[in-house]
């Protein structure tokens, strides 16, 4: 399990949001991958997300 911090959340439509996260350790990026994401506030509410792009140069 890899911990990360949400640094931005932008609601684009009622059914679409853009999350920007900063992992606490390196996260190898592979095109087409998915990541399971959850919050300690709602541990039973897992969601699967597909990264839209490779990490920024600063990680």
Secondary structure, 3 states (H helix, E strand, C coil): CCCEEEEEEEEEECCEEEEEEEECCCCCCCCCCCEEEEECCEEEEEEEECCCCCCCCCC
